[in-house]
Amino acid sequence: MGEIKIALKKEMKTDGEQLIVEILQCRNITYKFKSPDHLPDLYVKIYVMNISTQKKVIKKKTRVCRHDREPSFNETFRFSLSPAGHSLQVTHT
C-alpha cells in the first residue's frame, strides 16, 4: 500500500497522439519488513489496458530504487496511442 505521484499529458503530433506518463515518486509505502533496518527495493509498473477487452496492451516499468521507502523516480514514458479507449494501471512492487 502507499501513494504513487504521477503526471499525465496528451500530445498531438503529426503522426498521431501520444500519451506521456511521468512517474515522480512513491511515499507511505507499507511492507512486511524482515527487520526494522531492512529497506525494500521498489519499482513501479505501468500497464496500458484496452477498455473494451480488458487486455494489457503495453507494459513498462521504472528502474529499481534499492533500499528506499520513499523513492523518487522522475522517469517519463511515451506511448504512441490515443488515450481514448485505454486505461492505465499503475502499481508499485
N, C-alpha and C positions, 0 to 999 in steps of 0.2 A: 504494500500500500504506500501511497505517497502522492506527490504532485509532480507533474511534468510541465514546464513552461515552454510553449511553442509559439511560433509566429507563422501565419499563413498569408500567402499572397497569390493572386492570379495575374499572369502577364499575357498580353496579346502580342504575338509575334507574327511575322509574315507567313510563317509555315504552320501556324496554329496556336492554340492556347497552351500555356504552361502553368502547372501548379507548383508553387515553391513552398516548401516546408522547412522551417528552421527550428532545430531542437536547441533550446537555450540552456536549460538547467533542470535538475531534479532537486527536490527537497522533501523533508519529512518522510524519508524512506524508512519503512519498518521491516525488519527481517528478524528471524530467529537466529541470533548470532551464536556461534560456537562458544565464544568467550567475550567478555566486555571489550577486550582490546583487539578483537578480530573485526576488521572492516571489510565490507563487500567489494567485489569487482562488478561494477554496473555498466550496462549499456542500454540503449533504447532501440526498440524495433518499431518500424513503421510498415503497416500493410495498407495498400490501396485496394479497396474491395468494390466489385461491381454490385450496385444496389439490387438490381433485379435478380441476379443469380446467386448473390451472397458468396461469390468465389473470390479468393485473393488473386489479384491481377499482378501486383508488384510487391516485392518485399525488399526493404532496405534496413540497414542497422548502423548505428554510430560506432565509433571506436570504443574500446573498453577503457573505463576510468578505474584504475586499480586503487583499492583501499581508500575509498572516499564515500562518505554517507550523503553528501550533497554536491555531486559533481556538476561542473559547468562544461557543456559540450560545444556550444556555438558552431554547430555543423549545419550546412544547408544542403537540401536535397531537391533536385528539379525533376519533375515528372512531365513528360510531353503528352498530356492528355487533357481533355476538358473535365473540369471538376463536376459538371452536371452528370448525374448518373453514377457517381462514385462516392464512397465514404472512406474515411481514414480510421484506422485502428492503431493507436499509439500505446505501447506498453514498455515497462522497464523490466529488466531481468538482472 
